[in-house]
């Protein structure tokens, strides 16, 4: 497991593995979802951001937005400007911020 993230409300935990799978765990009921790499072919998971209602998985040139049931909501290419994420950028990932700022 790499890059373990905990949602702000402590309800969800997410981490990705070295074989490009992401595990999303609901800590209240101990249910989990395994998400196989949703990124483009030949692209590896570089990190993830988790909020109370959404999970973002990003690679070298793509990011994918999921709900907390593991359902893919949106997939976009990353502009060159946004290729290096930090925790500060993670805080700006909300459905509205993603839809209007990065599109």
Helices and strands as residue ranges (DSSP letters): E 2-6, E 12-16, E 21-26, E 31-36, E 47-50, E 54-58, E 62-67, E 72-77, G 80-82, H 87-91, H 95-101
